[in-house]
Amino acid sequence: LRLVAVLKAILEGEKAAVLKRDRHLPLSFHRRQEELKFSLGLQRLQHRVREIQALRDGPAGEGPGQDSAMQIPMASAAPQELPALILEAVKELEVAKQQVLKRIQIWKRQQQLAGNGALFEENLAPLQKRCESLVEVYFQLHQQVMAASTELGAELLPRLLERFNEVLSSLVKR
């Protein structure tokens, strides 16, 4: 952790020196930074989906070498952890959706400015890839929530489904 802190301080110092010299970073740097933040968030979300599936499959997926006394505490701990893990994953899904919508808004604004002669990159492939990967994770998470519907209870499940519908509808509408 010290090594990471030292490297972070060095990189922040170099960034400050570059900003001092150039007064701003190039647009490509900001775009690359945004892409990295999105891909990191998406990877974290995919990891959450795998954690949810592992928690749901947990005790049943253990090998025959495990004694039944070890499996019972895991099974009783899963119902408390599962809703919290799912809520955290849905929150991360909403953050990723906001990043995609922000990027779409930037693209729309650039398209408007192109009418006034500004440079405009018409390549929609990165934006499309972003949307497709987010929707893919959305469906994986939705599938896990539906499979765990009995553990979630009658009051949490409708709220989660409403949040899922909001995420998908806002992506489709924009």
C-alpha positions as CSV (number, residue, x, y, z in Angstrom):
1,L,0.0,0.0,0.0
2,R,2.9,2.3,0.7
3,L,4.3,1.6,-2.8
4,V,0.9,2.5,-4.3
5,A,0.7,5.7,-2.3
6,V,4.3,6.7,-3.3
7,L,3.5,6.0,-7.0
8,K,0.3,7.9,-6.8
9,A,2.0,10.9,-5.3
10,I,4.7,10.8,-8.0
11,L,2.1,10.6,-10.8
12,E,0.0,13.4,-9.3
13,G,3.2,15.5,-9.2
14,E,3.9,14.8,-12.8
15,K,0.3,15.6,-13.7
16,A,0.5,18.9,-11.9
17,A,3.8,19.7,-13.7
18,V,2.2,18.9,-17.1
19,L,-0.9,21.0,-16.2
20,K,1.4,23.9,-15.1
21,R,3.3,23.8,-18.3
22,D,0.4,23.2,-20.7
23,R,-2.4,24.7,-18.6
24,H,-4.7,21.8,-19.7
25,L,-4.5,18.2,-20.7
26,P,-5.4,17.2,-24.2
27,L,-9.0,16.0,-24.9
28,S,-7.7,12.5,-25.8
29,F,-6.3,12.2,-22.3
30,H,-9.7,13.0,-20.7
31,R,-11.5,10.6,-23.1
32,R,-9.1,7.8,-22.4
33,Q,-9.4,8.4,-18.6
34,E,-13.2,8.3,-18.9
35,E,-13.0,5.0,-20.9
36,L,-10.8,3.5,-18.3
37,K,-13.1,4.5,-15.5
38,F,-16.1,3.0,-17.3
39,S,-14.3,-0.3,-18.1
40,L,-13.1,-0.5,-14.5
41,G,-16.7,0.1,-13.3
42,L,-18.0,-2.5,-15.7
43,Q,-15.4,-5.1,-14.6
44,R,-16.3,-4.4,-11.0
45,L,-20.0,-4.9,-11.9
46,Q,-19.2,-8.2,-13.7
47,H,-17.3,-9.3,-10.6
48,R,-20.4,-8.5,-8.4
49,V,-22.6,-10.6,-10.6
50,R,-20.1,-13.5,-10.3
51,E,-20.1,-13.0,-6.5
52,I,-23.9,-13.1,-6.4
53,Q,-24.0,-16.2,-8.4
54,A,-21.3,-17.8,-6.2
55,L,-23.2,-16.8,-3.1
56,R,-26.4,-18.3,-4.4
57,D,-24.7,-21.5,-5.6
58,G,-22.3,-21.6,-2.6
59,P,-23.1,-24.5,-0.3
60,A,-24.7,-26.6,-3.1
61,G,-21.6,-26.3,-5.2
62,E,-19.2,-27.5,-2.6
63,G,-17.5,-30.8,-3.1
64,P,-18.3,-34.0,-1.2
65,G,-15.2,-33.5,1.0
66,Q,-16.9,-30.8,3.0
67,D,-18.7,-31.9,6.1
68,S,-22.3,-30.8,6.5
69,A,-21.5,-28.8,9.7
70,M,-19.4,-26.4,7.5
71,Q,-22.1,-26.0,5.0
72,I,-24.9,-25.0,7.4
73,P,-23.3,-21.6,8.5
74,M,-22.6,-20.7,4.9
75,A,-26.2,-21.4,4.0
76,S,-27.6,-19.3,6.9
77,A,-25.2,-16.4,6.2
78,A,-26.1,-16.2,2.5
79,P,-29.7,-14.8,2.9
80,Q,-28.3,-11.8,4.9
81,E,-25.4,-11.1,2.5
82,L,-27.3,-11.6,-0.8
83,P,-29.6,-8.6,-0.6
84,A,-26.8,-6.3,0.4
85,L,-24.6,-7.6,-2.5
86,I,-27.5,-7.2,-5.0
87,L,-28.2,-3.7,-3.8
88,E,-24.6,-2.7,-4.2
89,A,-24.5,-4.2,-7.7
90,V,-27.6,-2.3,-8.7
91,K,-26.1,0.9,-7.4
92,E,-23.0,0.2,-9.5
93,L,-25.2,-0.5,-12.5
94,E,-26.8,2.9,-12.1
95,V,-23.4,4.6,-11.9
96,A,-22.3,2.9,-15.1
97,K,-25.6,3.9,-16.8
98,Q,-24.9,7.5,-15.8
99,Q,-21.5,7.3,-17.4
100,V,-22.9,6.0,-20.6
101,L,-25.6,8.6,-20.7
102,K,-23.1,11.3,-20.0
103,R,-21.0,10.1,-23.0
104,I,-24.1,10.0,-25.2
105,Q,-24.9,13.6,-24.2
106,I,-21.3,14.6,-25.1
107,W,-21.6,12.9,-28.5
108,K,-24.9,14.7,-29.1
109,R,-23.4,18.1,-28.2
110,Q,-20.4,17.4,-30.5
111,Q,-22.8,16.6,-33.3
112,Q,-24.6,19.9,-32.7
113,L,-21.3,21.8,-32.8
114,A,-20.3,20.1,-36.0
115,G,-23.2,22.0,-37.6
116,N,-21.2,25.1,-36.9
117,G,-18.0,23.7,-38.3
118,A,-16.4,22.1,-35.3
119,L,-14.5,18.9,-35.7
120,F,-16.7,15.8,-35.2
121,E,-15.8,12.2,-34.9
122,E,-18.7,10.3,-36.3
123,N,-17.5,6.8,-35.2
124,L,-20.2,5.4,-33.0
125,A,-18.5,2.0,-32.4
126,P,-17.0,2.9,-29.0
127,L,-20.3,4.2,-27.8
128,Q,-22.2,1.2,-29.1
129,K,-19.7,-1.2,-27.5
130,R,-20.3,0.6,-24.2
131,C,-24.0,0.4,-24.4
132,E,-23.9,-3.3,-25.5
133,S,-21.6,-4.3,-22.7
134,L,-23.7,-2.5,-20.1
135,V,-26.9,-4.1,-21.3
136,E,-25.2,-7.5,-21.3
137,V,-24.2,-7.0,-17.6
138,Y,-27.7,-5.7,-16.9
139,F,-29.3,-8.9,-18.2
140,Q,-26.9,-11.1,-16.2
141,L,-27.6,-9.1,-13.0
142,H,-31.4,-9.2,-13.8
143,Q,-31.2,-13.0,-14.2
144,Q,-29.4,-13.4,-10.9
145,V,-32.0,-11.2,-9.1
146,M,-34.9,-13.2,-10.6
147,A,-33.2,-16.4,-9.6
148,A,-32.8,-15.1,-6.0
149,S,-36.3,-13.7,-5.8
150,T,-37.3,-16.0,-3.0
151,E,-34.3,-14.8,-0.8
152,L,-35.0,-11.1,-1.5
153,G,-38.5,-11.0,-0.1
154,A,-41.8,-9.4,-1.3
155,E,-40.9,-5.8,-0.5
156,L,-37.3,-5.6,-1.9
157,L,-38.0,-7.5,-5.2
158,P,-40.5,-4.9,-6.7
159,R,-38.2,-2.0,-5.8
160,L,-35.2,-3.8,-7.5
161,L,-37.3,-4.5,-10.6
162,E,-38.4,-0.9,-10.7
163,R,-34.8,0.2,-10.6
164,F,-33.9,-2.3,-13.4
165,N,-36.7,-1.0,-15.5
166,E,-35.6,2.6,-15.0
167,V,-32.0,1.7,-16.1
168,L,-33.1,0.0,-19.2
169,S,-35.7,2.5,-20.2
170,S,-33.4,5.5,-19.8
171,L,-30.7,3.7,-21.9
172,V,-33.3,3.0,-24.6
173,K,-34.9,6.4,-24.6
174,R,-31.6,8.3,-24.8
